[in-house]
């Protein structure tokens, strides 16, 4: 026994769509390759940004630890 929540006729397909067939077998490979290259570019951008952020934070910490003893006598 099934319970229909939606009104009748709402589940009927609106239109039939023919399955897309690639023009050649290579075109589907090219599309997959383009998708792979886009994902690679996105990952590289994120990792490079993260690496630069870590580099600048670490260099700022090292600079602070190096300059703190030198500037200590001038602060009080």
Backbone as a chain_set.jsonl record, in Angstrom:
{"seq": "XXXXXXXXXXXXXXXXXXXXXXXXXXXXXXXXXXXXXXXXXXXXXXXXXXXXXXXXXXXXXXXXXXXXXXXXXXXX", "coords": {"N": [[0.844, -1.174, 0.0], [0.722, 2.078, -0.996], [1.293, 5.444, -0.091], [0.217, 8.393, -1.355], [1.436, 11.574, -1.361], [1.718, 13.812, -2.923], [-0.251, 15.649, -5.362], [-2.242, 13.951, -7.891], [-0.691, 13.197, -11.025], [1.465, 14.888, -10.786], [3.863, 13.619, -10.625], [4.381, 12.799, -13.168], [6.465, 12.657, -16.065], [7.795, 15.665, -17.421], [8.952, 16.259, -19.91], [10.472, 14.355, -22.495], [13.835, 13.578, -22.759], [16.404, 13.147, -24.978], [19.171, 10.962, -24.744], [22.404, 12.276, -24.507], [24.855, 11.893, -26.911], [28.241, 11.602, -27.373], [30.142, 13.278, -29.92], [32.448, 12.071, -30.789], [34.497, 9.422, -29.458], [36.727, 10.582, -28.293], [36.011, 13.146, -27.52], [34.645, 12.951, -25.096], [36.736, 12.137, -23.499], [38.352, 14.378, -23.634], [36.739, 16.242, -22.329], [36.71, 15.149, -19.762], [39.413, 15.381, -19.187], [39.732, 18.177, -19.219], [38.135, 18.816, -17.019], [39.609, 17.595, -15.003], [41.963, 19.115, -15.139], [40.971, 21.62, -14.344], [40.217, 21.101, -11.676], [42.745, 20.51, -10.67], [44.021, 22.984, -10.945], [42.51, 24.488, -9.12], [43.143, 23.215, -6.694], [45.886, 23.633, -6.568], [45.984, 26.435, -6.376], [44.805, 26.823, -3.88], [46.552, 25.402, -2.162], [48.953, 26.746, -2.59], [48.274, 29.264, -1.653], [47.807, 28.621, 1.039], [50.366, 27.723, 1.762], [51.874, 30.062, 1.434], [50.661, 31.641, 3.391], [51.361, 30.264, 5.756], [54.12, 30.532, 5.58], [54.474, 33.359, 5.833], [53.34, 33.804, 8.377], [55.07, 32.272, 9.985], [57.518, 33.552, 9.447], [56.961, 36.066, 10.486], [56.679, 35.434, 13.203], [59.291, 34.532, 13.797], [60.717, 36.891, 13.28], [59.627, 38.545, 15.265], [60.461, 37.184, 17.606], [63.169, 37.489, 17.298], [63.555, 40.237, 17.29], [62.44, 41.097, 19.714], [64.178, 40.802, 22.074], [66.035, 42.769, 21.386], [64.59, 45.146, 21.307], [63.628, 45.257, 23.855], [64.946, 46.748, 26.028], [64.207, 49.371, 25.358], [61.486, 49.588, 25.683], [60.494, 49.795, 28.47]], "CA": [[0.0, 0.0, 0.0], [1.527, 3.296, -1.073], [0.603, 6.674, 0.299], [0.587, 9.491, -2.242], [1.347, 12.877, -0.713], [1.585, 14.798, -3.985], [-1.463, 15.5, -6.157], [-2.034, 13.055, -9.035], [-0.171, 13.812, -12.235], [2.64, 15.709, -10.523], [5.053, 12.796, -10.815], [4.551, 12.47, -14.573], [7.586, 13.395, -16.665], [7.421, 16.877, -18.142], [9.374, 16.095, -21.301], [11.466, 13.313, -22.672], [15.11, 14.13, -23.222], [17.244, 12.112, -25.58], [20.502, 10.853, -24.148], [23.415, 12.925, -25.34], [25.885, 10.989, -27.398], [29.374, 12.408, -27.817], [30.428, 13.226, -31.352], [33.482, 11.059, -30.947], [34.929, 8.953, -28.134], [37.773, 11.447, -27.741], [35.461, 14.358, -26.928], [34.365, 12.7, -23.69], [38.029, 12.123, -22.816], [38.809, 15.769, -23.507], [35.943, 16.886, -21.283], [37.224, 14.656, -18.486], [40.745, 15.956, -18.987], [39.534, 19.585, -18.843], [37.63, 18.841, -15.646], [40.738, 17.255, -14.145], [42.865, 20.269, -15.102], [40.346, 22.672, -13.532], [40.353, 20.73, -10.273], [44.157, 20.636, -10.326], [44.306, 24.412, -10.78], [41.904, 24.947, -7.878], [43.899, 22.685, -5.555], [47.176, 24.325, -6.518], [45.778, 27.787, -5.867], [44.548, 26.751, -2.449], [47.749, 24.974, -1.449], [49.941, 27.823, -2.659], [47.83, 30.291, -0.706], [48.054, 28.129, 2.399], [51.815, 27.693, 1.993], [52.323, 31.442, 1.634], [50.182, 32.084, 4.698], [52.212, 29.654, 6.79], [55.443, 31.147, 5.472], [54.462, 34.708, 6.395], [53.129, 33.718, 9.82], [56.299, 31.78, 10.603], [58.56, 34.589, 9.364], [56.599, 37.11, 11.449], [57.012, 34.937, 14.534], [60.753, 34.543, 13.927], [61.142, 38.294, 13.371], [59.256, 39.046, 16.595], [61.338, 36.586, 18.614], [64.525, 38.001, 17.112], [63.598, 41.662, 17.62], [61.985, 41.363, 21.077], [65.268, 41.107, 23.014], [66.714, 44.004, 21.012], [63.741, 46.286, 21.63], [63.234, 45.175, 25.271], [65.397, 47.863, 26.882], [63.612, 50.635, 24.97], [60.051, 49.608, 25.984], [60.074, 50.3, 29.793]], "C": [[0.889, 1.237, 0.0], [0.672, 4.502, -0.712], [1.109, 7.783, -0.604], [0.361, 10.812, -1.531], [1.098, 13.953, -1.765], [0.294, 14.586, -4.761], [-1.207, 14.605, -7.366], [-1.57, 13.828, -10.26], [1.078, 14.639, -12.026], [3.933, 14.926, -10.735], [5.291, 12.426, -12.264], [5.719, 13.258, -15.152], [7.077, 14.573, -17.49], [7.759, 16.741, -19.613], [10.367, 14.945, -21.35], [12.707, 13.939, -23.284], [15.938, 12.977, -23.761], [18.608, 12.118, -24.9], [21.525, 11.482, -25.082], [24.51, 11.923, -25.682], [27.049, 11.84, -27.869], [29.635, 12.218, -29.311], [31.488, 12.176, -31.652], [33.902, 10.589, -29.555], [35.97, 9.868, -27.494], [37.198, 12.672, -27.064], [35.12, 14.147, -25.457], [35.667, 12.632, -22.887], [38.557, 13.538, -22.628], [38.044, 16.491, -22.415], [36.418, 16.438, -19.906], [38.583, 15.239, -18.16], [40.639, 17.428, -18.578], [39.048, 19.692, -17.405], [38.761, 18.54, -14.665], [41.711, 18.432, -14.032], [42.287, 21.407, -14.269], [40.47, 22.364, -12.047], [41.796, 20.858, -9.808], [44.521, 22.102, -10.09], [43.723, 24.926, -9.47], [42.68, 24.462, -6.66], [45.239, 23.392, -5.436], [47.025, 25.717, -5.954], [45.571, 27.765, -4.358], [45.801, 26.37, -1.678], [48.83, 26.048, -1.48], [49.568, 28.938, -1.698], [48.078, 29.88, 0.731], [49.54, 28.132, 2.717], [52.36, 29.104, 2.214], [51.871, 31.977, 2.986], [51.029, 31.533, 5.826], [53.595, 30.285, 6.767], [55.473, 32.529, 6.119], [54.202, 34.694, 7.9], [54.395, 33.265, 10.537], [57.393, 32.847, 10.572], [58.239, 35.745, 10.309], [56.926, 36.706, 12.867], [58.514, 34.968, 14.777], [61.259, 35.978, 14.057], [60.8, 38.875, 14.74], [60.191, 38.493, 17.661], [62.767, 37.1, 18.493], [64.626, 39.464, 17.546], [63.184, 41.966, 19.051], [63.134, 41.61, 22.059], [65.992, 42.412, 22.672], [65.91, 45.236, 21.402], [63.312, 46.311, 23.092], [63.698, 46.333, 26.101], [64.717, 49.191, 26.555], [62.128, 50.731, 25.393], [59.723, 50.106, 27.385], [60.377, 51.741, 30.002]], "O": [[1.713, 1.417, 0.897], [-0.523, 4.55, -1.004], [2.304, 8.08, -0.615], [-0.762, 11.136, -1.143], [0.35, 14.9, -1.522], [-0.212, 13.466, -4.819], [-0.069, 14.507, -7.824], [-1.994, 14.958, -10.501], [1.701, 15.057, -13.002], [4.981, 15.516, -10.996], [6.303, 11.798, -12.575], [5.939, 14.407, -14.77], [6.055, 14.477, -18.17], [6.943, 17.072, -20.472], [11.015, 14.619, -20.355], [12.62, 14.736, -24.219], [16.145, 11.968, -23.087], [19.124, 13.173, -24.531], [21.51, 11.25, -26.291], [25.011, 11.204, -24.817], [26.854, 12.727, -28.699], [29.385, 11.154, -29.88], [31.415, 11.479, -32.664], [33.681, 11.299, -28.574], [36.076, 9.916, -26.269], [37.804, 13.201, -26.133], [35.285, 15.061, -24.65], [35.695, 13.027, -21.721], [39.139, 13.86, -21.592], [38.625, 17.267, -21.656], [36.518, 17.251, -18.987], [38.877, 15.553, -17.006], [41.367, 17.88, -17.694], [39.499, 20.56, -16.658], [38.853, 19.169, -13.61], [42.224, 18.712, -12.949], [43.026, 22.09, -13.561], [40.788, 23.245, -11.249], [42.048, 21.271, -8.676], [45.244, 22.422, -9.146], [44.365, 25.715, -8.777], [42.857, 25.21, -5.699], [45.679, 23.715, -4.333], [47.841, 26.148, -5.14], [46.112, 28.609, -3.644], [46.084, 26.962, -0.636], [49.545, 26.236, -0.495], [50.426, 29.492, -1.012], [48.509, 30.693, 1.55], [49.936, 28.504, 3.822], [53.209, 29.315, 3.08], [52.62, 32.69, 3.653], [51.378, 32.261, 6.755], [54.178, 30.545, 7.82], [56.396, 32.839, 6.873], [54.787, 35.495, 8.629], [54.75, 33.814, 11.579], [58.114, 33.028, 11.554], [59.153, 36.344, 10.877], [57.396, 37.525, 13.657], [58.962, 35.385, 15.845], [62.145, 36.245, 14.869], [61.598, 39.617, 15.314], [60.663, 39.236, 18.521], [63.497, 37.142, 19.484], [65.642, 39.887, 18.098], [63.551, 43.022, 19.566], [63.06, 42.571, 22.826], [66.505, 43.087, 23.565], [66.482, 46.257, 21.785], [62.696, 47.281, 23.534], [62.888, 46.882, 26.849], [64.662, 50.066, 27.419], [61.576, 51.83, 25.454], [58.723, 50.812, 27.518], [60.077, 52.287, 31.064]]}, "num_chains": 1, "name": "protein.A"}
